[in-house]
Amino acid sequence: MNIIETNRLSRRYWRTEALRELTLAVPTGSVFALLGSNGAGKTTAIKVLMNLLPPSGGSATVLGVDTCRLGERERAQIGYVSENQKLPLWMTVRQLLDYCRPFYPTWDAALEAKLLTQFDLPPDRKLKHLSRGMLMKAALLSTLAYRPKLLVLDEPFSGLDPLARDDFVRGILEASELGDWTVLVSSHDIEEVERLADNVALLENGRLRFSETTESLLGRFRRMEVTVPGPVSLGAPPAGWLELEQKGGLVKFIVTDFTSGTVERACRDRFPDGTAVAHPMTLREIFVTLARETRTQPKGAAA
Amino acid sequence: MNLTWHIVKKDLRALKWPLLLWIALIIAKLGVGVVLLNADGTEGLDWFNKMSGLAQVLSAFEFVSFVLTAAIIQQDLLVGTTAFWMTRPISGARLLRAKLIGIGLVFIVAPVLVTLPWWLGCHYGISEIGWAVTETVAAQAIAVLLGLLWSVVTDGFARFLMWTLVTLFATPMLTAIIAYYASRHLGSFQPELVSTRFLLVLLLSIGGIFVVVVHQFLTRNIGRSIAIIAGTVGLIVLTGAFWPWSWNVESRFYSYLIRQAQGEWPAGAEPPGLAFKLQSAEFSGRKDRPASLIASYQVEGLTAMQGLMPVQSEYTLRWPDGTSATGRSWGRSGLADMMSAHALSGGNDSGKAAALAGSVNFTSAMPAPTMAKVRSSASSYTLPARFRLMRFESVTRVPLEPGTWSVHDSQGERLAHAEKEGPQLLVTFIRHMPSLWVDNAGGGQLAGTGDYSQYFLVNRTRGAVDRGTSTDYRLTRIASVGISWRTMSFLAIPRPPKGSVLDAINALNEAELVKVTFAEQARFSHELKLGPEEIAQANP
């Protein structure tokens, strides 16, 4: 069961195609990270999903409803926190919560009180006097308190200092233990996402590069180091080998579809005297590798 | 609905200080009115002018309500993708309802509630309050509409202000351009056609703004909203410049007002035994120019204590070919002279007054085309003349000291100050009266009137009476109430002969100020007619 589904979803700004035929499924109950560099189309995708922007083509459903028809009932089950959202800064934290509360039949006052303490937010301070991190936490609190079925976080870590970022992530993690919600988080901040996400999708130039579970992604990417006795001819790398290079007696490359037996066999074939060691990669390293690869390819080839 | 009110409360709380300041402006304006009404008469006309100017400035400041309207709307922006409400369970329709309620409360209900004590204090009745509320609402609606238009299609206050200023500058320019093309197209000025075009442009503007606002709230499709604005502006330009059919809106409207008023003056209420005898009918004015028909009557059948007070009416001219024209007619009677006679006699000798009672004349204004037609072909003339039948009530001596308010219906008057200066007595009166657009423009006198009184300086020893001349007069208007400052100069002998100023001063010491009051007995209309022959004879 998917809480979000898109089918060839596109969005065009005048002549620029920000989102190209995105077909994606976010499983219910997952923490789904939408990754990509700046301008990859993450925010556009989320805005279309939230019906903040109409799609130029394709379609999408959230909670089983066409995004263009999201009504008050659906919105009461969706939480949205974005770095760009303009909160009513004249309100105090308490006034913000008082304002939001009546709109949500599922508002949990006990959870609100718990999160208020947990996030260490001063209830009587005006939002305009809060730091950026506190402001994001206030927005998150006003979103989590009604236990949304879907929590959408659009670049929530931008502009936060490491401490605030850590607090924020911890807040989400702790909150996620309080309910069984689905989280869709877009970010180019891979380390933070890695702590949260169990599903990952990568957008590049508005296109979906891949979408899979974090476990599967981390499982199929390996940084390989092959120790060879002398210079070897590298030749053209086989499909699925990236950044193949040799430094002295060490040949390095990254495999994108690691399965133990297959890669070892391929190494033996190519470097008969070599000793291969496979190192697991972090999400960040995978992301950087793919981004670098995209950059080195001629325009349009990534498609 | 609870959630809608929840949004309304949020907006009002967010803008509480600007809104309170705005309401304070209204209260300050009314405060100026209270100060004017309580003047002791020694402040002078300059002071009255300054206070009046202050009230006008405060009234002008009330129009910042267009900015406040925008502030209320832009508490929840309709443009862009970053507004807080857009991702909350708030539909566009609910938000629109909330904003309209908020705007209605602040700019319609609040000014009316704040001004209500002022109207009640000025003895306005239900009818006057109804019209005053209409005026207040209409004035605020202009500002609100201006604020609504750009606030729903801009993404912040700076852009809103910029586009509003552009509109405020562009509108007169566009009007001038339309007027230029219209004048070339029409050949000659046709006021009725211009009125029709103006009305259509007004309706298009209001309709266009309404459509844009509703569309933007429900769809947030900024491109289409801008297209609607552009389309409406195009329609406005085309209508303003080229609309060919005149609907005679202006004359129809005034006729409506007068008909409404005439409805309250039934012919059946005419006292029995009255007879109107035509004394003379003649045209004044030059050929092919706007002119007037002055018809004088002698009314028989009034008692010695009765007089007639004519009220503005609408005449009709009919030609044999079936065409007709209408216009306004003002009347005068001998009532003022009657009052003077009563003042001198103290209301005891009614003979002289009775002789003056029945004199009535009507002046009917005729525009140049009507006049030209009358001169070429005599028409019949019908005037459903309206009268107030007045009965002598009293002559009372007025002490020369500040007095209390004397109120008749919705008009009040107070002697503020009196002083002798050489041979003249200077008396300053402060008055308040309904100053409603519907009366001022239409002459319908929908506002109630009752007793009629006038002041005279009487020297019975010398048989002199003076109704006084106005030396200073100013009228200001505060929240649909007219406030006047009038200083009257009275002389105790009609014209002091040269060298006898001392005599005039002595006469002044012998004289007393009196107030003659006539009470309204009945209101009725009486159809006055002139045949084509009489009109032809009146034709110079």
Interface residues (C-beta under 8 A of the other chain):
Chain A: K47 M50 L52 L53 P54 G71 E72 R73 R75 A76 I78 Y80 S82 N84 Q85 K86 L87 P88 W90 M91 Q95 Y99 C100 P102 F103 Y104
Chain B: N2 L3 H6 K10 R13 A14 Q75 L77 T81 T82 A83 F84 M86 T87 R88 P89 I90 S91 R94 N221
